[in-house]
Amino acid sequence: MFVSFNSFSKELESCSVEKSKNIEAVSGVKNGIITINVQGNPCYKATLNLEIHSNSSQVYTYKHRFKPHVAIHWEDLEEKDVVKYINYQIQNYNFIECSELPEIKQTGELPYYRDLLVSVVKYNELKSSDCKAYIHTYKHYEGNRIVVFPKTGAKSIVVR
C-alpha cells in the first residue's frame, strides 16, 4: 500500500490559535476579557477553550472538542479554519439584555436552543431580571449556549 507524503503530513497538522478581546462591562463583569483558543495535534482532535474574565477572575469557561463546532469534514480541517472561527467569535461576541432572551414554547423548549439546563421558573426569573446574557455557538448543529451574568456579580449561570 502506498501512502503519499501529503496525506500523511496533513493528518499530523496541528492547530494552535488564540485570540483575546476586551469587552464592555456586563452585569457583574468589569474589565472583561474574552479569550478563545484552540489547541491540538492533529487539528481535527483540537480542543476549544472559551473564557470570560472579570478583574482577573474567571467568570465563565467553556471547553469542548473543536471539530463539532464547524461544518468541515475532519480530513479537511486546517488551522486556517480555526483562525476563521475564532475571528468570527471574537468579532461577533454577543451580549444581550436578559429581557431579550427567547420565549419558552409550551413544550418547555426554547426555539433553536433545545432543552433548558435550569428550571422553567428559574429561566423566567432570569428573563425578567436586570442582567446580561452571552450567547455563543454550542456545536454548529446543536444551537447556541446561553450564559447569564447576574447584576450582583454572582457566578455566571448556564441556562442552555
C-alpha positions as CSV (number, residue, x, y, z in Angstrom):
1,M,0.0,0.0,0.0
2,F,1.3,3.4,-1.0
3,V,0.7,6.5,1.3
4,S,1.6,9.9,-0.1
5,F,3.6,12.3,2.0
6,N,1.0,15.0,1.5
7,S,-1.9,13.0,3.1
8,F,0.4,11.9,6.0
9,S,1.6,15.5,6.7
10,K,-1.9,16.8,6.6
11,E,-3.1,14.3,9.2
12,L,-0.3,15.5,11.5
13,E,-1.0,19.2,11.1
14,S,-1.6,20.8,14.5
15,C,-3.7,23.8,15.5
16,S,-2.6,26.4,18.0
17,V,-4.6,29.6,17.7
18,E,-5.5,32.1,20.5
19,K,-7.2,35.5,20.4
20,S,-8.4,37.8,23.2
21,K,-10.5,41.0,23.2
22,N,-11.5,43.5,25.9
23,I,-15.3,43.5,26.4
24,E,-17.6,46.1,27.8
25,A,-18.7,46.0,31.4
26,V,-21.5,43.4,31.5
27,S,-23.6,42.9,34.7
28,G,-21.0,41.5,37.1
29,V,-18.2,41.6,34.5
30,K,-15.9,44.6,34.8
31,N,-12.7,45.0,33.0
32,G,-13.7,42.0,31.0
33,I,-11.7,39.9,28.6
34,I,-12.9,37.2,26.3
35,T,-10.3,34.7,25.2
36,I,-10.8,31.9,22.7
37,N,-8.1,29.3,21.9
38,V,-7.9,26.1,20.0
39,Q,-5.1,23.7,20.6
40,G,-4.4,20.2,19.4
41,N,-2.5,17.8,17.3
42,P,-3.8,16.8,14.8
43,C,-6.1,19.7,14.2
44,Y,-9.3,17.6,14.0
45,K,-8.6,16.5,17.6
46,A,-8.1,20.0,18.9
47,T,-9.9,21.4,22.0
48,L,-11.8,24.7,22.0
49,N,-11.4,26.8,25.2
50,L,-13.6,29.9,25.6
51,E,-13.1,32.0,28.8
52,I,-14.5,35.3,30.1
53,H,-12.6,37.0,32.8
54,S,-13.6,40.0,35.0
55,N,-10.9,41.7,37.1
56,S,-8.6,38.8,36.5
57,S,-11.1,36.3,37.8
58,Q,-12.6,33.7,35.5
59,V,-16.4,34.1,35.4
60,Y,-17.2,31.7,32.6
61,T,-15.4,28.9,30.8
62,Y,-16.4,26.5,28.0
63,K,-14.3,23.6,26.9
64,H,-15.2,21.1,24.2
65,R,-13.7,19.4,21.2
66,F,-13.4,21.9,18.4
67,K,-14.4,19.8,15.4
68,P,-18.2,19.6,16.2
69,H,-18.3,23.5,16.1
70,V,-17.7,23.7,12.4
71,A,-19.3,22.0,9.3
72,I,-16.0,20.9,7.8
73,H,-15.1,17.3,7.2
74,W,-12.4,16.2,9.7
75,E,-9.9,15.3,6.9
76,D,-10.2,18.8,5.5
77,L,-10.0,20.8,8.8
78,E,-6.9,23.1,8.8
79,E,-5.6,25.8,11.1
80,K,-7.0,28.5,8.7
81,D,-10.5,27.2,9.5
82,V,-9.7,27.6,13.2
83,V,-8.5,31.1,12.6
84,K,-11.7,32.0,10.7
85,Y,-13.9,30.5,13.5
86,I,-12.0,32.3,16.3
87,N,-12.0,35.6,14.4
88,Y,-15.8,35.4,13.9
89,Q,-16.5,34.5,17.5
90,I,-14.2,37.3,18.8
91,Q,-15.6,40.0,16.4
92,N,-19.2,39.0,17.0
93,Y,-19.4,38.1,20.6
94,N,-23.0,38.8,21.7
95,F,-24.2,40.1,25.0
96,I,-27.9,40.9,25.2
97,E,-30.3,42.1,27.9
98,C,-31.9,39.1,29.7
99,S,-35.3,40.5,28.7
100,E,-34.3,39.7,25.1
101,L,-33.9,36.0,25.8
102,P,-36.3,33.9,23.7
103,E,-39.7,32.9,25.0
104,I,-40.2,29.3,26.0
105,K,-42.6,27.3,23.9
106,Q,-45.3,25.3,25.6
107,T,-43.1,22.2,25.2
108,G,-40.7,23.7,27.7
109,E,-38.0,24.2,25.0
110,L,-36.6,27.3,23.5
111,P,-36.7,27.8,19.8
112,Y,-33.4,26.8,18.3
113,Y,-31.9,26.3,21.8
114,R,-33.1,22.8,22.8
115,D,-33.6,21.8,26.4
116,L,-33.0,24.2,29.3
117,L,-30.3,23.5,31.9
118,V,-32.3,25.4,34.5
119,S,-36.0,25.1,35.5
120,V,-38.6,27.0,33.5
121,V,-39.3,29.0,36.7
122,K,-35.6,30.0,37.0
123,Y,-35.4,30.8,33.3
124,N,-38.4,33.1,33.5
125,E,-37.0,34.7,36.7
126,L,-33.7,35.4,34.9
127,K,-35.5,36.7,31.8
128,S,-37.4,39.2,33.9
129,S,-34.3,40.3,35.9
130,D,-31.8,43.1,35.2
131,C,-28.9,41.1,33.8
132,K,-27.0,40.4,30.6
133,A,-26.7,37.1,28.7
134,Y,-23.9,35.9,26.5
135,I,-24.7,33.6,23.5
136,H,-22.1,31.5,21.7
137,T,-22.1,28.5,19.3
138,Y,-22.6,25.2,21.0
139,K,-21.7,22.9,18.1
140,H,-22.8,24.0,14.7
141,Y,-25.7,21.6,14.6
142,E,-27.0,21.8,18.2
143,G,-27.7,25.5,18.5
144,N,-26.3,28.0,21.0
145,R,-25.1,28.2,24.6
146,I,-26.7,30.9,26.7
147,V,-24.9,32.1,29.8
148,V,-26.5,34.7,32.2
149,F,-24.4,37.2,34.2
150,P,-26.5,38.5,37.1
151,K,-26.0,42.2,38.1
152,T,-24.9,41.1,41.6
153,G,-21.7,39.8,40.2
154,A,-22.6,36.3,41.2
155,K,-21.3,33.4,39.3
156,S,-22.5,33.0,35.7
157,I,-25.4,30.7,35.1
158,V,-25.6,28.4,32.0
159,V,-29.2,28.2,31.1
160,R,-28.9,26.4,27.7
